[in-house]
Amino acid sequence: MYGRRIAPDDVARVVDAGDVIEDYPDDTPLPSRLLLGQVDGRPLHVVAADDVADEETLVVTVYEPDPARWTPDFRRRRTR
C-alpha cells in the first residue's frame, strides 16, 4: 500500500463503498472478494476478506489496476 502511495483512508473508502467485481468463495483461510472504487478519479482494486467470527475485514492487497490488463472500466480482465 505504502509503496504504491495508497493511503489507508482511500482503502477504507473502497472497502466501505466500492463495487464487488469478483468473488473468491474458495479462498483460504477466508473467502475474499475484489472490490473496485474510485478515489479522487484514481481507480483502485482492493482484495478483502471478511472474518465473520472476529467481525473484521482483512485487506489482502490493494493496487491501481493496469489498463493493459483490464477493460476501460476496470471491471473485467482483458483476454490475451
C-alpha positions in Angstrom: 0.0 0.0 0.0 2.6 2.5 1.1 4.9 1.6 -1.7 2.1 2.2 -4.2 1.2 5.5 -2.5 -2.3 4.4 -1.5 -3.5 5.9 1.8 -5.3 3.8 4.4 -8.3 6.2 4.2 -8.5 5.5 0.5 -8.6 1.8 1.1 -11.3 2.2 3.7 -13.4 4.2 1.2 -13.2 1.4 -1.3 -14.0 -1.3 1.2 -17.0 0.8 2.5 -18.4 1.9 -0.8 -16.7 0.0 -3.6 -18.4 -2.4 -6.0 -17.7 -6.1 -5.7 -16.4 -7.2 -9.2 -15.3 -10.7 -8.4 -15.9 -13.2 -5.6 -13.4 -15.8 -4.4 -15.6 -18.1 -2.2 -12.9 -20.8 -2.1 -10.1 -18.7 -0.9 -8.4 -19.8 2.3 -8.3 -19.2 5.1 -11.2 -16.9 4.4 -13.4 -16.3 1.3 -12.5 -13.0 -0.3 -13.7 -10.5 -2.9 -12.2 -8.0 -5.4 -13.6 -4.5 -4.9 -13.4 -1.6 -7.3 -13.6 2.0 -6.2 -12.6 5.5 -7.4 -10.7 7.8 -5.1 -10.2 11.3 -6.5 -10.5 9.9 -10.0 -8.0 7.1 -9.4 -9.3 3.6 -9.8 -8.3 1.2 -7.0 -8.7 -2.6 -6.6 -8.9 -4.0 -3.1 -8.9 -7.7 -2.3 -10.6 -8.1 1.1 -11.8 -10.9 3.2 -14.4 -10.9 6.0 -13.7 -12.7 9.2 -17.2 -13.1 10.5 -16.1 -14.7 13.7 -14.0 -11.7 14.7 -16.3 -9.2 13.0 -13.5 -7.6 10.9 -12.5 -7.1 7.3 -8.9 -8.0 6.3 -7.3 -6.3 3.4 -5.2 -8.8 1.4 -3.9 -6.4 -1.2 -4.6 -3.1 -2.9 -3.4 -1.7 -6.2 -4.2 0.6 -9.1 -5.3 -1.7 -11.9 -3.1 -1.8 -15.1 -5.1 -0.5 -18.1 -3.3 -3.0 -20.3 -4.7 -5.9 -18.2 -8.2 -4.6 -17.5 -11.1 -3.3 -19.6 -11.5 0.5 -19.6 -14.0 0.4 -16.7 -11.5 -1.8 -14.7 -14.3 -4.4 -14.0 -13.1 -7.3 -16.2 -9.7 -8.7 -17.1 -8.8 -8.4 -20.8 -8.4 -11.6 -22.7 -5.0 -12.2 -24.0 
